[in-house]
């Protein structure tokens, strides 16, 4: 092969790779997935049962340029998407850095979208690939880790066993790279954000913050990040 042909081939390969990246999902970037292992379990392994609109950013920096139909399998901690052509459930080969997904109601306004992110380290029971919902972002990050596990039970006098999904959730505040487990109550949250407690007390009183509301506690931590 002469130099001209070699250069042409190299150029074509370069263009092909760039195009595939720009299109976000080349054939090598996804694979077919199955959740048949949960067919005998009552309930759903997903965050939301139905496909919901959202967007995705991969660890290599490539982001979806248009809305995708997503599902988040909370049991396996895996994000999947619906293939436009076949309608089949597909998994990403490239690791997902973060994704946004609409709630059950399908509300796609930015203020309603749930943001999930990976890459957090030093949190017991998780890895850098684990997804956390980001409730507040800044010098102090408020994270929520929502999981489901398969729970097996047997009624008294029954010969058969029943499998269901047991839901669990934990909250964390990350400051200076350190993650602290917190409860969704005033005492626990303010103990971590103690350096601005008087201002936060005023904010809580003025805004009648409910610590059972993720959105309201997230806004409280967002306010802390402005002080």
Biotite code that builds the C-alpha atoms (Angstrom):
import biotite.structure as struc

atoms = struc.array([
    struc.Atom([0.000, 0.000, 0.000], chain_id="A", res_id=1, res_name="UNK", atom_name="CA", element="C"),
    struc.Atom([1.524, 3.367, -1.030], chain_id="A", res_id=2, res_name="UNK", atom_name="CA", element="C"),
    struc.Atom([1.700, 6.405, 1.259], chain_id="A", res_id=3, res_name="UNK", atom_name="CA", element="C"),
    struc.Atom([-1.244, 8.173, -0.404], chain_id="A", res_id=4, res_name="UNK", atom_name="CA", element="C"),
    struc.Atom([-3.558, 5.190, 0.096], chain_id="A", res_id=5, res_name="UNK", atom_name="CA", element="C"),
    struc.Atom([-2.329, 4.717, 3.661], chain_id="A", res_id=6, res_name="UNK", atom_name="CA", element="C"),
    struc.Atom([-3.007, 8.379, 4.463], chain_id="A", res_id=7, res_name="UNK", atom_name="CA", element="C"),
    struc.Atom([-6.492, 8.163, 2.915], chain_id="A", res_id=8, res_name="UNK", atom_name="CA", element="C"),
    struc.Atom([-7.326, 5.050, 4.985], chain_id="A", res_id=9, res_name="UNK", atom_name="CA", element="C"),
    struc.Atom([-6.089, 6.678, 8.185], chain_id="A", res_id=10, res_name="UNK", atom_name="CA", element="C"),
    struc.Atom([-8.123, 9.798, 7.444], chain_id="A", res_id=11, res_name="UNK", atom_name="CA", element="C"),
    struc.Atom([-11.294, 7.771, 6.799], chain_id="A", res_id=12, res_name="UNK", atom_name="CA", element="C"),
    struc.Atom([-10.850, 5.850, 10.040], chain_id="A", res_id=13, res_name="UNK", atom_name="CA", element="C"),
    struc.Atom([-10.385, 9.115, 11.905], chain_id="A", res_id=14, res_name="UNK", atom_name="CA", element="C"),
    struc.Atom([-13.562, 10.596, 10.395], chain_id="A", res_id=15, res_name="UNK", atom_name="CA", element="C"),
    struc.Atom([-15.489, 7.396, 11.180], chain_id="A", res_id=16, res_name="UNK", atom_name="CA", element="C"),
    struc.Atom([-14.401, 7.466, 14.829], chain_id="A", res_id=17, res_name="UNK", atom_name="CA", element="C"),
    struc.Atom([-15.291, 11.155, 15.170], chain_id="A", res_id=18, res_name="UNK", atom_name="CA", element="C"),
    struc.Atom([-18.705, 10.624, 13.572], chain_id="A", res_id=19, res_name="UNK", atom_name="CA", element="C"),
    struc.Atom([-19.466, 7.678, 15.827], chain_id="A", res_id=20, res_name="UNK", atom_name="CA", element="C"),
    struc.Atom([-18.557, 9.743, 18.878], chain_id="A", res_id=21, res_name="UNK", atom_name="CA", element="C"),
    struc.Atom([-20.660, 12.680, 17.719], chain_id="A", res_id=22, res_name="UNK", atom_name="CA", element="C"),
    struc.Atom([-23.650, 10.419, 17.211], chain_id="A", res_id=23, res_name="UNK", atom_name="CA", element="C"),
    struc.Atom([-23.187, 9.349, 20.850], chain_id="A", res_id=24, res_name="UNK", atom_name="CA", element="C"),
    struc.Atom([-24.130, 5.726, 20.377], chain_id="A", res_id=25, res_name="UNK", atom_name="CA", element="C"),
    struc.Atom([-22.239, 3.679, 17.849], chain_id="A", res_id=26, res_name="UNK", atom_name="CA", element="C"),
    struc.Atom([-23.056, -0.027, 17.733], chain_id="A", res_id=27, res_name="UNK", atom_name="CA", element="C"),
    struc.Atom([-20.054, -0.798, 19.924], chain_id="A", res_id=28, res_name="UNK", atom_name="CA", element="C"),
    struc.Atom([-21.372, 1.513, 22.650], chain_id="A", res_id=29, res_name="UNK", atom_name="CA", element="C"),
    struc.Atom([-24.388, -0.530, 23.666], chain_id="A", res_id=30, res_name="UNK", atom_name="CA", element="C"),
    struc.Atom([-25.599, -4.093, 24.083], chain_id="A", res_id=31, res_name="UNK", atom_name="CA", element="C"),
    struc.Atom([-28.868, -5.972, 24.554], chain_id="A", res_id=32, res_name="UNK", atom_name="CA", element="C"),
    struc.Atom([-29.874, -6.574, 28.175], chain_id="A", res_id=33, res_name="UNK", atom_name="CA", element="C"),
    struc.Atom([-32.425, -8.783, 29.917], chain_id="A", res_id=34, res_name="UNK", atom_name="CA", element="C"),
    struc.Atom([-34.035, -8.558, 33.363], chain_id="A", res_id=35, res_name="UNK", atom_name="CA", element="C"),
    struc.Atom([-35.713, -11.976, 33.198], chain_id="A", res_id=36, res_name="UNK", atom_name="CA", element="C"),
    struc.Atom([-34.012, -12.983, 36.452], chain_id="A", res_id=37, res_name="UNK", atom_name="CA", element="C"),
    struc.Atom([-36.636, -10.912, 38.305], chain_id="A", res_id=38, res_name="UNK", atom_name="CA", element="C"),
    struc.Atom([-39.757, -12.367, 36.706], chain_id="A", res_id=39, res_name="UNK", atom_name="CA", element="C"),
    struc.Atom([-40.523, -14.329, 39.897], chain_id="A", res_id=40, res_name="UNK", atom_name="CA", element="C"),
    struc.Atom([-40.247, -11.250, 42.139], chain_id="A", res_id=41, res_name="UNK", atom_name="CA", element="C"),
    struc.Atom([-43.258, -9.097, 43.012], chain_id="A", res_id=42, res_name="UNK", atom_name="CA", element="C"),
    struc.Atom([-42.779, -5.460, 42.072], chain_id="A", res_id=43, res_name="UNK", atom_name="CA", element="C"),
    struc.Atom([-40.293, -3.755, 39.777], chain_id="A", res_id=44, res_name="UNK", atom_name="CA", element="C"),
    struc.Atom([-36.492, -3.558, 39.888], chain_id="A", res_id=45, res_name="UNK", atom_name="CA", element="C"),
    struc.Atom([-36.664, -0.101, 38.275], chain_id="A", res_id=46, res_name="UNK", atom_name="CA", element="C"),
    struc.Atom([-36.810, 3.385, 39.754], chain_id="A", res_id=47, res_name="UNK", atom_name="CA", element="C"),
    struc.Atom([-39.823, 3.991, 37.506], chain_id="A", res_id=48, res_name="UNK", atom_name="CA", element="C"),
    struc.Atom([-41.709, 1.120, 35.888], chain_id="A", res_id=49, res_name="UNK", atom_name="CA", element="C"),
    struc.Atom([-42.274, 2.890, 32.550], chain_id="A", res_id=50, res_name="UNK", atom_name="CA", element="C"),
    struc.Atom([-39.761, 4.359, 30.144], chain_id="A", res_id=51, res_name="UNK", atom_name="CA", element="C"),
    struc.Atom([-39.114, 7.991, 31.048], chain_id="A", res_id=52, res_name="UNK", atom_name="CA", element="C"),
    struc.Atom([-37.433, 10.770, 29.036], chain_id="A", res_id=53, res_name="UNK", atom_name="CA", element="C"),
    struc.Atom([-33.947, 11.861, 30.017], chain_id="A", res_id=54, res_name="UNK", atom_name="CA", element="C"),
    struc.Atom([-30.376, 12.607, 28.989], chain_id="A", res_id=55, res_name="UNK", atom_name="CA", element="C"),
    struc.Atom([-27.037, 10.865, 29.534], chain_id="A", res_id=56, res_name="UNK", atom_name="CA", element="C"),
    struc.Atom([-23.363, 11.838, 29.854], chain_id="A", res_id=57, res_name="UNK", atom_name="CA", element="C"),
    struc.Atom([-20.695, 9.137, 29.558], chain_id="A", res_id=58, res_name="UNK", atom_name="CA", element="C"),
    struc.Atom([-17.371, 9.096, 31.411], chain_id="A", res_id=59, res_name="UNK", atom_name="CA", element="C"),
    struc.Atom([-15.575, 9.901, 28.156], chain_id="A", res_id=60, res_name="UNK", atom_name="CA", element="C"),
    struc.Atom([-17.402, 13.247, 28.072], chain_id="A", res_id=61, res_name="UNK", atom_name="CA", element="C"),
    struc.Atom([-19.841, 12.386, 25.271], chain_id="A", res_id=62, res_name="UNK", atom_name="CA", element="C"),
    struc.Atom([-23.413, 13.507, 25.999], chain_id="A", res_id=63, res_name="UNK", atom_name="CA", element="C"),
    struc.Atom([-26.728, 12.702, 24.358], chain_id="A", res_id=64, res_name="UNK", atom_name="CA", element="C"),
    struc.Atom([-27.825, 15.526, 22.077], chain_id="A", res_id=65, res_name="UNK", atom_name="CA", element="C"),
    struc.Atom([-31.485, 14.549, 22.114], chain_id="A", res_id=66, res_name="UNK", atom_name="CA", element="C"),
    struc.Atom([-33.899, 13.121, 24.652], chain_id="A", res_id=67, res_name="UNK", atom_name="CA", element="C"),
    struc.Atom([-33.724, 9.373, 25.257], chain_id="A", res_id=68, res_name="UNK", atom_name="CA", element="C"),
    struc.Atom([-36.163, 6.905, 26.802], chain_id="A", res_id=69, res_name="UNK", atom_name="CA", element="C"),
    struc.Atom([-34.479, 5.644, 29.984], chain_id="A", res_id=70, res_name="UNK", atom_name="CA", element="C"),
    struc.Atom([-34.941, 3.156, 32.783], chain_id="A", res_id=71, res_name="UNK", atom_name="CA", element="C"),
    struc.Atom([-32.810, 2.891, 35.911], chain_id="A", res_id=72, res_name="UNK", atom_name="CA", element="C"),
    struc.Atom([-32.554, -0.645, 37.331], chain_id="A", res_id=73, res_name="UNK", atom_name="CA", element="C"),
    struc.Atom([-32.059, 0.125, 41.021], chain_id="A", res_id=74, res_name="UNK", atom_name="CA", element="C"),
    struc.Atom([-31.352, -3.497, 41.999], chain_id="A", res_id=75, res_name="UNK", atom_name="CA", element="C"),
    struc.Atom([-28.451, -3.923, 39.571], chain_id="A", res_id=76, res_name="UNK", atom_name="CA", element="C"),
    struc.Atom([-27.527, -0.203, 39.609], chain_id="A", res_id=77, res_name="UNK", atom_name="CA", element="C"),
    struc.Atom([-27.664, -0.123, 35.799], chain_id="A", res_id=78, res_name="UNK", atom_name="CA", element="C"),
    struc.Atom([-29.056, 2.517, 33.450], chain_id="A", res_id=79, res_name="UNK", atom_name="CA", element="C"),
    struc.Atom([-30.677, 1.276, 30.244], chain_id="A", res_id=80, res_name="UNK", atom_name="CA", element="C"),
    struc.Atom([-32.337, 2.893, 27.253], chain_id="A", res_id=81, res_name="UNK", atom_name="CA", element="C"),
    struc.Atom([-34.972, 1.982, 24.693], chain_id="A", res_id=82, res_name="UNK", atom_name="CA", element="C"),
    struc.Atom([-33.622, 1.392, 21.193], chain_id="A", res_id=83, res_name="UNK", atom_name="CA", element="C"),
    struc.Atom([-35.561, 3.568, 18.753], chain_id="A", res_id=84, res_name="UNK", atom_name="CA", element="C"),
    struc.Atom([-35.513, 1.048, 15.944], chain_id="A", res_id=85, res_name="UNK", atom_name="CA", element="C"),
    struc.Atom([-36.229, -2.221, 17.748], chain_id="A", res_id=86, res_name="UNK", atom_name="CA", element="C"),
    struc.Atom([-37.874, -0.995, 20.932], chain_id="A", res_id=87, res_name="UNK", atom_name="CA", element="C"),
    struc.Atom([-35.599, -3.347, 22.908], chain_id="A", res_id=88, res_name="UNK", atom_name="CA", element="C"),
    struc.Atom([-33.942, -2.535, 26.218], chain_id="A", res_id=89, res_name="UNK", atom_name="CA", element="C"),
    struc.Atom([-30.246, -1.782, 25.744], chain_id="A", res_id=90, res_name="UNK", atom_name="CA", element="C"),
    struc.Atom([-27.343, -1.197, 28.147], chain_id="A", res_id=91, res_name="UNK", atom_name="CA", element="C"),
    struc.Atom([-24.392, 1.137, 27.663], chain_id="A", res_id=92, res_name="UNK", atom_name="CA", element="C"),
    struc.Atom([-20.949, -0.382, 27.141], chain_id="A", res_id=93, res_name="UNK", atom_name="CA", element="C"),
    struc.Atom([-19.223, 2.893, 27.993], chain_id="A", res_id=94, res_name="UNK", atom_name="CA", element="C"),
    struc.Atom([-19.659, 3.791, 31.664], chain_id="A", res_id=95, res_name="UNK", atom_name="CA", element="C"),
    struc.Atom([-22.264, 6.419, 32.491], chain_id="A", res_id=96, res_name="UNK", atom_name="CA", element="C"),
    struc.Atom([-21.023, 9.436, 34.461], chain_id="A", res_id=97, res_name="UNK", atom_name="CA", element="C"),
    struc.Atom([-24.423, 10.988, 35.083], chain_id="A", res_id=98, res_name="UNK", atom_name="CA", element="C"),
    struc.Atom([-27.968, 11.043, 33.803], chain_id="A", res_id=99, res_name="UNK", atom_name="CA", element="C"),
    struc.Atom([-31.154, 13.038, 34.217], chain_id="A", res_id=100, res_name="UNK", atom_name="CA", element="C"),
    struc.Atom([-34.526, 11.326, 34.189], chain_id="A", res_id=101, res_name="UNK", atom_name="CA", element="C"),
    struc.Atom([-38.085, 12.605, 34.439], chain_id="A", res_id=102, res_name="UNK", atom_name="CA", element="C"),
    struc.Atom([-40.281, 11.477, 37.346], chain_id="A", res_id=103, res_name="UNK", atom_name="CA", element="C"),
    struc.Atom([-43.280, 9.173, 37.023], chain_id="A", res_id=104, res_name="UNK", atom_name="CA", element="C"),
    struc.Atom([-45.454, 11.997, 35.759], chain_id="A", res_id=105, res_name="UNK", atom_name="CA", element="C"),
    struc.Atom([-43.063, 12.489, 32.856], chain_id="A", res_id=106, res_name="UNK", atom_name="CA", element="C"),
    struc.Atom([-42.405, 16.123, 33.793], chain_id="A", res_id=107, res_name="UNK", atom_name="CA", element="C"),
    struc.Atom([-39.462, 17.156, 31.613], chain_id="A", res_id=108, res_name="UNK", atom_name="CA", element="C"),
    struc.Atom([-38.987, 20.701, 32.876], chain_id="A", res_id=109, res_name="UNK", atom_name="CA", element="C"),
    struc.Atom([-35.425, 21.026, 34.241], chain_id="A", res_id=110, res_name="UNK", atom_name="CA", element="C"),
    struc.Atom([-36.654, 21.719, 37.792], chain_id="A", res_id=111, res_name="UNK", atom_name="CA", element="C"),
    struc.Atom([-38.478, 18.380, 37.902], chain_id="A", res_id=112, res_name="UNK", atom_name="CA", element="C"),
    struc.Atom([-35.751, 16.189, 36.419], chain_id="A", res_id=113, res_name="UNK", atom_name="CA", element="C"),
    struc.Atom([-33.876, 13.898, 38.812], chain_id="A", res_id=114, res_name="UNK", atom_name="CA", element="C"),
    struc.Atom([-30.077, 14.022, 38.513], chain_id="A", res_id=115, res_name="UNK", atom_name="CA", element="C"),
    struc.Atom([-28.016, 10.887, 39.177], chain_id="A", res_id=116, res_name="UNK", atom_name="CA", element="C"),
    struc.Atom([-24.212, 10.795, 39.208], chain_id="A", res_id=117, res_name="UNK", atom_name="CA", element="C"),
    struc.Atom([-21.437, 8.254, 39.727], chain_id="A", res_id=118, res_name="UNK", atom_name="CA", element="C"),
    struc.Atom([-17.788, 8.807, 40.630], chain_id="A", res_id=119, res_name="UNK", atom_name="CA", element="C"),
    struc.Atom([-18.134, 9.157, 44.403], chain_id="A", res_id=120, res_name="UNK", atom_name="CA", element="C"),
    struc.Atom([-15.573, 7.233, 46.430], chain_id="A", res_id=121, res_name="UNK", atom_name="CA", element="C"),
    struc.Atom([-15.014, 6.328, 50.066], chain_id="A", res_id=122, res_name="UNK", atom_name="CA", element="C"),
    struc.Atom([-18.686, 5.547, 50.722], chain_id="A", res_id=123, res_name="UNK", atom_name="CA", element="C"),
    struc.Atom([-19.225, 2.208, 52.425], chain_id="A", res_id=124, res_name="UNK", atom_name="CA", element="C"),
    struc.Atom([-21.078, -0.406, 50.395], chain_id="A", res_id=125, res_name="UNK", atom_name="CA", element="C"),
    struc.Atom([-20.636, 1.435, 47.097], chain_id="A", res_id=126, res_name="UNK", atom_name="CA", element="C"),
    struc.Atom([-18.092, 1.790, 44.304], chain_id="A", res_id=127, res_name="UNK", atom_name="CA", element="C"),
    struc.Atom([-17.102, 4.621, 41.994], chain_id="A", res_id=128, res_name="UNK", atom_name="CA", element="C"),
    struc.Atom([-19.666, 3.227, 39.510], chain_id="A", res_id=129, res_name="UNK", atom_name="CA", element="C"),
    struc.Atom([-22.578, 3.479, 41.976], chain_id="A", res_id=130, res_name="UNK", atom_name="CA", element="C"),
    struc.Atom([-25.253, 6.058, 41.196], chain_id="A", res_id=131, res_name="UNK", atom_name="CA", element="C"),
    struc.Atom([-26.457, 8.645, 43.709], chain_id="A", res_id=132, res_name="UNK", atom_name="CA", element="C"),
    struc.Atom([-29.256, 11.142, 43.293], chain_id="A", res_id=133, res_name="UNK", atom_name="CA", element="C"),
    struc.Atom([-27.769, 14.642, 43.617], chain_id="A", res_id=134, res_name="UNK", atom_name="CA", element="C"),
    struc.Atom([-30.165, 16.735, 45.693], chain_id="A", res_id=135, res_name="UNK", atom_name="CA", element="C"),
    struc.Atom([-27.766, 19.666, 46.120], chain_id="A", res_id=136, res_name="UNK", atom_name="CA", element="C"),
    struc.Atom([-24.509, 20.467, 44.354], chain_id="A", res_id=137, res_name="UNK", atom_name="CA", element="C"),
    struc.Atom([-21.675, 22.762, 45.391], chain_id="A", res_id=138, res_name="UNK", atom_name="CA", element="C"),
    struc.Atom([-19.100, 22.953, 48.202], chain_id="A", res_id=139, res_name="UNK", atom_name="CA", element="C"),
    struc.Atom([-21.578, 20.812, 50.135], chain_id="A", res_id=140, res_name="UNK", atom_name="CA", element="C"),
    struc.Atom([-23.275, 18.051, 48.160], chain_id="A", res_id=141, res_name="UNK", atom_name="CA", element="C"),
    struc.Atom([-26.419, 16.344, 49.398], chain_id="A", res_id=142, res_name="UNK", atom_name="CA", element="C"),
    struc.Atom([-26.722, 12.836, 47.976], chain_id="A", res_id=143, res_name="UNK", atom_name="CA", element="C"),
    struc.Atom([-29.372, 10.154, 48.228], chain_id="A", res_id=144, res_name="UNK", atom_name="CA", element="C"),
    struc.Atom([-28.620, 6.498, 47.654], chain_id="A", res_id=145, res_name="UNK", atom_name="CA", element="C"),
    struc.Atom([-31.810, 4.587, 46.820], chain_id="A", res_id=146, res_name="UNK", atom_name="CA", element="C"),
    struc.Atom([-31.560, 0.817, 46.479], chain_id="A", res_id=147, res_name="UNK", atom_name="CA", element="C"),
    struc.Atom([-33.753, -2.237, 46.158], chain_id="A", res_id=148, res_name="UNK", atom_name="CA", element="C"),
    struc.Atom([-32.879, -5.771, 47.233], chain_id="A", res_id=149, res_name="UNK", atom_name="CA", element="C"),
    struc.Atom([-34.722, -9.031, 46.689], chain_id="A", res_id=150, res_name="UNK", atom_name="CA", element="C"),
    struc.Atom([-36.382, -10.129, 49.937], chain_id="A", res_id=151, res_name="UNK", atom_name="CA", element="C"),
    struc.Atom([-37.683, -13.670, 50.386], chain_id="A", res_id=152, res_name="UNK", atom_name="CA", element="C"),
    struc.Atom([-40.420, -14.460, 52.914], chain_id="A", res_id=153, res_name="UNK", atom_name="CA", element="C"),
    struc.Atom([-42.708, -17.369, 53.788], chain_id="A", res_id=154, res_name="UNK", atom_name="CA", element="C"),
    struc.Atom([-46.071, -17.095, 55.487], chain_id="A", res_id=155, res_name="UNK", atom_name="CA", element="C"),
    struc.Atom([-46.714, -19.313, 58.512], chain_id="A", res_id=156, res_name="UNK", atom_name="CA", element="C"),
    struc.Atom([-48.313, -22.575, 57.412], chain_id="A", res_id=157, res_name="UNK", atom_name="CA", element="C"),
    struc.Atom([-47.442, -21.973, 53.756], chain_id="A", res_id=158, res_name="UNK", atom_name="CA", element="C"),
    struc.Atom([-45.162, -24.247, 51.759], chain_id="A", res_id=159, res_name="UNK", atom_name="CA", element="C"),
    struc.Atom([-44.340, -21.588, 49.182], chain_id="A", res_id=160, res_name="UNK", atom_name="CA", element="C"),
    struc.Atom([-41.957, -18.647, 49.464], chain_id="A", res_id=161, res_name="UNK", atom_name="CA", element="C"),
    struc.Atom([-42.616, -15.146, 48.194], chain_id="A", res_id=162, res_name="UNK", atom_name="CA", element="C"),
    struc.Atom([-40.043, -12.769, 46.741], chain_id="A", res_id=163, res_name="UNK", atom_name="CA", element="C"),
    struc.Atom([-40.478, -9.007, 46.831], chain_id="A", res_id=164, res_name="UNK", atom_name="CA", element="C"),
    struc.Atom([-38.283, -5.936, 46.416], chain_id="A", res_id=165, res_name="UNK", atom_name="CA", element="C"),
    struc.Atom([-37.272, -4.276, 49.665], chain_id="A", res_id=166, res_name="UNK", atom_name="CA", element="C"),
    struc.Atom([-36.508, -0.552, 49.304], chain_id="A", res_id=167, res_name="UNK", atom_name="CA", element="C"),
    struc.Atom([-33.747, 1.204, 51.224], chain_id="A", res_id=168, res_name="UNK", atom_name="CA", element="C"),
    struc.Atom([-32.419, 4.762, 51.194], chain_id="A", res_id=169, res_name="UNK", atom_name="CA", element="C"),
    struc.Atom([-29.496, 6.619, 52.731], chain_id="A", res_id=170, res_name="UNK", atom_name="CA", element="C"),
    struc.Atom([-28.486, 10.276, 52.696], chain_id="A", res_id=171, res_name="UNK", atom_name="CA", element="C"),
    struc.Atom([-24.973, 11.727, 52.613], chain_id="A", res_id=172, res_name="UNK", atom_name="CA", element="C"),
    struc.Atom([-23.406, 15.158, 52.754], chain_id="A", res_id=173, res_name="UNK", atom_name="CA", element="C"),
    struc.Atom([-20.034, 15.450, 51.046], chain_id="A", res_id=174, res_name="UNK", atom_name="CA", element="C"),
    struc.Atom([-17.728, 18.296, 52.053], chain_id="A", res_id=175, res_name="UNK", atom_name="CA", element="C"),
    struc.Atom([-14.034, 18.550, 51.303], chain_id="A", res_id=176, res_name="UNK", atom_name="CA", element="C"),
    struc.Atom([-14.125, 15.099, 49.730], chain_id="A", res_id=177, res_name="UNK", atom_name="CA", element="C"),
    struc.Atom([-15.451, 13.496, 52.937], chain_id="A", res_id=178, res_name="UNK", atom_name="CA", element="C"),
    struc.Atom([-18.851, 11.760, 52.957], chain_id="A", res_id=179, res_name="UNK", atom_name="CA", element="C"),
    struc.Atom([-20.934, 11.884, 56.142], chain_id="A", res_id=180, res_name="UNK", atom_name="CA", element="C"),
    struc.Atom([-24.065, 9.778, 56.600], chain_id="A", res_id=181, res_name="UNK", atom_name="CA", element="C"),
    struc.Atom([-27.010, 11.940, 57.659], chain_id="A", res_id=182, res_name="UNK", atom_name="CA", element="C"),
    struc.Atom([-30.667, 11.409, 58.475], chain_id="A", res_id=183, res_name="UNK", atom_name="CA", element="C"),
    struc.Atom([-33.383, 13.451, 56.838], chain_id="A", res_id=184, res_name="UNK", atom_name="CA", element="C"),
    struc.Atom([-33.966, 15.497, 59.983], chain_id="A", res_id=185, res_name="UNK", atom_name="CA", element="C"),
    struc.Atom([-32.963, 18.942, 61.209], chain_id="A", res_id=186, res_name="UNK", atom_name="CA", element="C"),
    struc.Atom([-30.527, 17.873, 63.930], chain_id="A", res_id=187, res_name="UNK", atom_name="CA", element="C"),
    struc.Atom([-28.549, 15.553, 61.650], chain_id="A", res_id=188, res_name="UNK", atom_name="CA", element="C"),
    struc.Atom([-28.310, 17.984, 58.726], chain_id="A", res_id=189, res_name="UNK", atom_name="CA", element="C"),
    struc.Atom([-27.346, 21.011, 60.856], chain_id="A", res_id=190, res_name="UNK", atom_name="CA", element="C"),
    struc.Atom([-24.705, 19.027, 62.739], chain_id="A", res_id=191, res_name="UNK", atom_name="CA", element="C"),
    struc.Atom([-22.737, 18.762, 59.487], chain_id="A", res_id=192, res_name="UNK", atom_name="CA", element="C"),
    struc.Atom([-23.436, 22.357, 58.393], chain_id="A", res_id=193, res_name="UNK", atom_name="CA", element="C"),
    struc.Atom([-22.826, 23.779, 61.879], chain_id="A", res_id=194, res_name="UNK", atom_name="CA", element="C"),
    struc.Atom([-20.596, 26.663, 60.726], chain_id="A", res_id=195, res_name="UNK", atom_name="CA", element="C"),
    struc.Atom([-23.664, 28.439, 59.289], chain_id="A", res_id=196, res_name="UNK", atom_name="CA", element="C"),
    struc.Atom([-26.281, 27.206, 61.766], chain_id="A", res_id=197, res_name="UNK", atom_name="CA", element="C"),
    struc.Atom([-27.801, 30.623, 62.699], chain_id="A", res_id=198, res_name="UNK", atom_name="CA", element="C"),
    struc.Atom([-28.441, 31.497, 59.019], chain_id="A", res_id=199, res_name="UNK", atom_name="CA", element="C"),
    struc.Atom([-29.825, 28.036, 58.328], chain_id="A", res_id=200, res_name="UNK", atom_name="CA", element="C"),
    struc.Atom([-32.117, 28.220, 61.356], chain_id="A", res_id=201, res_name="UNK", atom_name="CA", element="C"),
    struc.Atom([-33.564, 31.465, 59.974], chain_id="A", res_id=202, res_name="UNK", atom_name="CA", element="C"),
    struc.Atom([-33.992, 29.905, 56.518], chain_id="A", res_id=203, res_name="UNK", atom_name="CA", element="C"),
    struc.Atom([-35.750, 26.859, 57.988], chain_id="A", res_id=204, res_name="UNK", atom_name="CA", element="C"),
    struc.Atom([-38.145, 29.036, 59.987], chain_id="A", res_id=205, res_name="UNK", atom_name="CA", element="C"),
    struc.Atom([-38.887, 31.458, 57.147], chain_id="A", res_id=206, res_name="UNK", atom_name="CA", element="C"),
    struc.Atom([-39.413, 28.750, 54.518], chain_id="A", res_id=207, res_name="UNK", atom_name="CA", element="C"),
    struc.Atom([-41.066, 26.205, 56.840], chain_id="A", res_id=208, res_name="UNK", atom_name="CA", element="C"),
    struc.Atom([-38.680, 23.507, 55.627], chain_id="A", res_id=209, res_name="UNK", atom_name="CA", element="C"),
    struc.Atom([-39.992, 19.948, 55.836], chain_id="A", res_id=210, res_name="UNK", atom_name="CA", element="C"),
    struc.Atom([-37.134, 17.512, 56.348], chain_id="A", res_id=211, res_name="UNK", atom_name="CA", element="C"),
    struc.Atom([-39.270, 14.754, 54.854], chain_id="A", res_id=212, res_name="UNK", atom_name="CA", element="C"),
    struc.Atom([-39.107, 16.546, 51.499], chain_id="A", res_id=213, res_name="UNK", atom_name="CA", element="C"),
    struc.Atom([-35.948, 15.827, 49.499], chain_id="A", res_id=214, res_name="UNK", atom_name="CA", element="C"),
    struc.Atom([-36.551, 18.935, 47.383], chain_id="A", res_id=215, res_name="UNK", atom_name="CA", element="C"),
    struc.Atom([-36.826, 21.248, 50.386], chain_id="A", res_id=216, res_name="UNK", atom_name="CA", element="C"),
    struc.Atom([-33.766, 19.829, 52.135], chain_id="A", res_id=217, res_name="UNK", atom_name="CA", element="C"),
    struc.Atom([-31.875, 20.098, 48.838], chain_id="A", res_id=218, res_name="UNK", atom_name="CA", element="C"),
    struc.Atom([-32.784, 23.794, 48.637], chain_id="A", res_id=219, res_name="UNK", atom_name="CA", element="C"),
    struc.Atom([-31.590, 24.241, 52.217], chain_id="A", res_id=220, res_name="UNK", atom_name="CA", element="C"),
    struc.Atom([-28.159, 22.850, 51.322], chain_id="A", res_id=221, res_name="UNK", atom_name="CA", element="C"),
    struc.Atom([-28.164, 24.952, 48.135], chain_id="A", res_id=222, res_name="UNK", atom_name="CA", element="C"),
    struc.Atom([-28.741, 28.004, 50.358], chain_id="A", res_id=223, res_name="UNK", atom_name="CA", element="C"),
    struc.Atom([-25.840, 26.933, 52.582], chain_id="A", res_id=224, res_name="UNK", atom_name="CA", element="C"),
    struc.Atom([-23.636, 26.880, 49.491], chain_id="A", res_id=225, res_name="UNK", atom_name="CA", element="C"),
    struc.Atom([-24.389, 30.570, 48.873], chain_id="A", res_id=226, res_name="UNK", atom_name="CA", element="C"),
    struc.Atom([-23.253, 31.684, 52.348], chain_id="A", res_id=227, res_name="UNK", atom_name="CA", element="C"),
])
